[in-house]
Amino acid sequence: MARIVISEMMDADGILLLEAAGEVTYDPGLWEKPEALMRWVASADALIVRNQTRVTDELLAEAKSLRVIGRLGVGLDNIDLVSAKRRQIEVVAALGANAIAVSEFVLAYCFSQSRPLIAADQDVRQGHWNRSLGGFELYGKTLGIIGLGDIGLRLALRAKALGFSILASDPRRLPTHWAIMEGLVQLVELERLLQESDFVSLHVPLTPKTRHMIGTQALSAMKPSAYLINTSRGGIVDERALLGAVHTERIQGALLDVREVEPPPPDDPLLGEPRIMLTPHISGLTKEARIRTATVVAHDVVRVLSNQSPWASVL
């Protein structure tokens, strides 16, 4: 019987599928116990992780029976893909499973800044009637999307329906991509996107090239009225530069759903800046997305363990 280790949170629907295929060890806090993780993985046929488990060459060297790694999400920066490929370990991911959730999360932030409902509600409850809290319209604003993958495209479709003008920057996309040819987005250089966008949303993987791609120079190019949104990976934004940009009103504000260190330490300087909204890496964790993610990955893990080709291999 196959041995399957799950080291982070996974929805019950996926676990049930796995239990029908093998012996499952589920410990959502196992990623915090590297020695215990090493022991469990040593005899595992499958390992399922989110973004916290560090799947290193050292860990894979101990995993003598490992045949497949399932990633509950799409980011792969926590998995040594070179080592996995060298050891002929399949890697599968939940491609597209949380794209709707993330795109809706980005738009929720845009709405929260354009129409300050919470502030208006609090104002009325305090005995006031401040009609200057009407906010602004999203219609006619420009949304800049950095990274035109599945999530970026889903966001563009929804934003277009709201009347946004949409700029996109992605060196991997050709001008013949359907979203560009059909007029959904306008493909531009990064500098122009930063200069013209009212909201800038990041949807790129964390790589040596993208680490701190949003730093002092990029932030200085943005409008003073603009907002930055990061739901991809924390390392893409230079947090010190962002804090300085908000303090000096170089930009209006930001939403960080992901951080360079997760969770951040108690003395995190960003905690004291109210114009930087901080959320605990939840943009892709709606009820529906969790179920899709868990079942997509579980099905592919079972397929690999049954000597079938996976649907969503990333190697």
C-alpha positions in Angstrom: 0.0 0.0 0.0 1.3 3.4 -0.9 2.3 5.8 1.9 1.2 9.4 1.5 2.4 12.2 3.7 0.6 15.6 3.8 2.7 18.3 5.6 0.3 21.2 5.4 -3.4 22.1 5.4 -5.5 20.1 2.9 -9.2 20.0 2.4 -11.0 16.8 3.5 -12.3 16.1 0.0 -8.8 15.6 -1.2 -7.8 13.5 1.8 -10.7 11.1 1.3 -9.5 10.5 -2.3 -6.0 9.8 -1.1 -7.2 7.5 1.7 -8.8 5.3 -0.9 -5.5 4.9 -2.6 -3.1 4.4 0.3 -2.0 5.0 3.9 -2.3 8.7 4.7 -0.3 10.6 7.3 -1.9 14.1 7.7 -0.2 16.6 9.9 -0.8 20.2 8.8 2.0 21.4 11.1 4.6 18.9 9.9 6.3 21.5 7.9 7.4 23.2 11.1 9.1 20.0 12.3 12.0 19.3 9.9 13.3 16.3 11.7 9.9 14.6 11.9 9.3 15.5 8.2 12.5 13.9 7.2 11.6 10.7 9.1 8.1 10.5 7.5 9.3 11.3 4.0 12.0 8.6 4.2 9.5 5.9 3.6 6.8 7.9 1.7 5.7 7.3 -1.9 4.0 10.7 -2.1 4.5 14.0 -0.4 1.8 16.8 -0.5 2.7 20.4 0.4 1.6 24.0 0.2 4.1 26.8 0.2 5.7 26.5 3.7 7.3 23.0 3.3 10.9 23.4 2.0 11.3 20.4 -0.4 15.1 20.6 -0.6 17.7 18.3 -2.2 18.6 17.2 1.3 15.1 16.1 2.0 14.7 14.4 -1.4 18.0 12.5 -0.8 16.3 10.8 2.2 13.1 10.0 0.3 14.2 6.7 -1.2 10.7 5.7 -2.2 9.2 9.0 -3.2 7.5 9.0 -6.6 5.4 12.2 -6.6 5.2 15.6 -4.9 1.8 17.3 -5.0 1.8 21.1 -4.6 -1.5 22.5 -3.2 -1.2 25.7 -5.3 0.8 26.9 -8.2 4.0 28.5 -6.8 7.0 26.2 -7.0 9.7 28.2 -5.4 9.7 26.0 -2.2 10.5 22.8 -4.3 13.9 21.9 -5.7 12.6 21.0 -9.1 16.1 20.2 -10.5 16.6 17.7 -7.7 13.2 16.2 -8.2 13.7 15.8 -11.9 17.2 14.3 -11.4 15.6 11.7 -9.0 12.7 11.1 -11.5 10.2 12.3 -8.9 7.0 13.6 -10.6 5.8 17.1 -9.4 2.1 18.0 -9.9 0.3 21.2 -9.0 -3.2 22.6 -8.8 -2.9 24.7 -12.0 -5.8 27.1 -12.3 -7.6 25.8 -9.3 -7.4 29.0 -7.2 -7.3 31.6 -10.1 -10.9 32.7 -9.6 -10.4 33.2 -5.9 -7.3 35.3 -6.3 -8.7 37.5 -9.1 -11.8 38.2 -7.0 -9.6 39.0 -4.0 -7.7 41.6 -6.0 -11.0 43.2 -7.1 -12.3 43.2 -3.5 -9.3 45.3 -2.5 -9.9 47.7 -5.4 -13.5 48.1 -4.3 -12.4 48.6 -0.6 -10.3 51.5 -1.6 -12.8 53.1 -4.1 -15.8 52.9 -1.8 -14.9 53.1 1.9 -17.9 51.3 3.3 -16.3 50.3 6.6 -15.2 53.9 7.3 -18.7 55.2 6.4 -20.4 52.7 8.6 -18.2 53.5 11.5 -18.7 57.2 10.9 -22.5 56.8 11.1 -22.3 54.7 14.3 -20.3 57.5 15.9 -23.2 59.9 15.3 -21.9 61.6 12.2 -23.3 61.9 8.6 -20.2 62.5 6.5 -21.3 62.5 2.9 -17.8 63.2 1.7 -17.1 59.5 2.1 -18.5 58.7 -1.4 -15.2 57.5 -2.8 -14.4 57.1 -6.5 -15.5 54.9 -9.4 -13.4 52.0 -10.7 -14.9 52.6 -14.2 -12.4 54.2 -16.4 -9.4 53.5 -14.1 -6.4 51.6 -15.4 -5.4 48.3 -14.0 -1.8 47.1 -14.6 -1.3 43.3 -14.4 2.3 42.1 -14.1 2.3 38.5 -15.2 -0.4 37.3 -17.7 -0.8 33.7 -16.6 -4.0 32.0 -15.6 -4.7 34.3 -12.6 -3.8 37.4 -14.5 -6.1 36.5 -17.4 -9.0 35.7 -15.0 -8.4 39.1 -13.3 -8.4 40.9 -16.7 -11.7 39.3 -17.7 -13.4 40.4 -14.6 -11.8 43.9 -14.5 -12.8 44.5 -18.1 -16.4 43.9 -17.2 -16.1 46.7 -14.6 -14.9 49.2 -17.1 -11.2 49.1 -16.3 -8.6 49.8 -19.0 -6.1 47.0 -18.7 -2.3 47.1 -19.3 -0.3 44.0 -19.0 3.4 43.3 -18.8 4.8 39.8 -19.4 7.9 38.9 -21.4 6.6 35.4 -22.0 3.5 36.6 -23.9 3.6 37.3 -27.6 1.5 40.0 -29.3 -0.4 37.1 -30.9 -1.8 35.9 -27.6 -5.6 35.8 -27.7 -6.1 38.2 -24.8 -4.0 40.8 -26.7 -5.4 40.2 -30.1 -9.0 40.3 -28.9 -8.4 43.6 -27.1 -8.8 42.3 -23.5 -5.5 43.8 -22.5 -2.8 46.0 -24.0 0.7 44.5 -23.8 3.2 47.2 -22.8 6.6 47.5 -21.2 6.8 47.4 -17.4 7.8 51.1 -17.1 4.8 52.3 -18.9 2.5 50.0 -16.9 3.8 51.5 -13.7 3.5 55.1 -14.9 -0.1 54.8 -16.1 -1.8 52.3 -13.8 -4.1 53.3 -10.9 -3.8 49.8 -9.5 -0.8 47.5 -10.1 -1.4 43.8 -9.4 1.5 41.2 -9.3 1.0 37.7 -10.7 4.5 36.4 -11.4 6.5 33.5 -9.9 9.4 34.2 -7.5 12.6 33.7 -9.4 16.1 35.3 -9.2 14.9 37.7 -11.9 11.6 38.7 -10.1 13.0 39.0 -6.6 12.5 42.6 -5.5 11.4 43.6 -9.0 9.1 46.1 -7.2 11.7 48.2 -5.4 12.6 51.9 -5.1 12.9 52.5 -8.8 9.6 50.8 -9.7 7.7 52.4 -6.9 9.1 55.8 -7.9 7.6 55.3 -11.4 4.1 54.8 -10.1 1.4 57.5 -9.7 1.1 59.1 -6.2 -2.5 58.1 -6.3 -1.8 54.4 -7.2 -2.2 51.2 -5.2 0.1 48.1 -5.3 -1.4 44.7 -4.8 0.7 41.6 -4.2 -0.9 38.1 -4.1 1.9 36.2 -5.7 5.1 35.9 -3.6 6.5 38.1 -0.8 10.0 38.3 -2.2 8.8 40.1 -5.4 8.3 43.3 -3.4 11.1 45.1 -1.5 9.2 45.7 1.7 11.5 48.3 3.0 11.2 50.3 -0.2 7.4 49.9 -0.1 7.2 51.2 3.4 9.3 54.2 2.5 7.1 54.9 -0.6 3.9 54.9 1.4 5.4 57.0 4.2 6.5 59.6 1.8 3.2 59.4 -0.2 5.1 58.2 -3.3 2.1 55.9 -3.7 -1.3 55.9 -2.1 -1.3 52.4 -0.5 -0.8 48.7 -0.9 -2.2 45.3 -0.2 0.2 42.5 0.7 -1.3 39.1 1.0 2.1 37.5 0.9 5.3 38.4 2.8 9.0 37.7 2.6 8.7 36.0 6.0 5.4 34.2 6.7 4.2 34.9 9.3 6.0 38.2 9.9 7.7 38.8 13.2 6.0 40.8 16.0 8.3 43.8 15.4 7.4 43.9 11.6 7.6 47.6 10.7 4.7 47.3 8.2 2.3 46.5 11.1 2.3 50.2 12.0 1.4 51.5 8.6 -2.4 51.6 8.1 -2.2 52.4 4.4 -0.5 49.0 3.8 -3.3 46.3 4.2 -1.9 43.0 5.4 -3.7 39.7 5.0 -2.4 36.1 5.9 -1.9 34.6 2.4 -5.6 33.9 1.9 -6.3 35.2 -1.6 -6.5 31.7 -3.0 -8.2 30.1 0.0 -11.9 30.4 -0.6 -14.0 27.3 0.3 -14.5 26.5 -3.4 -10.8 27.0 -4.3 -9.6 24.8 -1.4 -11.8 21.9 -2.6 -10.7 22.3 -6.2 -7.1 22.5 -5.2 -7.2 19.5 -3.0 -9.1 17.3 -5.4 -7.1 18.2 -8.5 -3.8 17.4 -6.6 -5.2 14.2 -5.0 -6.4 12.9 -8.4 -3.0 13.5 -10.0 -1.1 12.0 -7.0 -3.3 8.9 -7.3 -2.7 8.7 -11.0 1.1 8.7 -10.6 0.9 6.1 -7.9 -1.2 4.0 -10.3 1.4 4.3 -13.0 -0.7 6.7 -15.0 0.4 10.1 -16.5 -0.7 13.1 -14.4 -2.9 15.9 -15.9 -0.9 18.8 -14.3 2.8 17.8 -14.3 5.1 20.8 -13.9 8.4 19.0 -15.0 
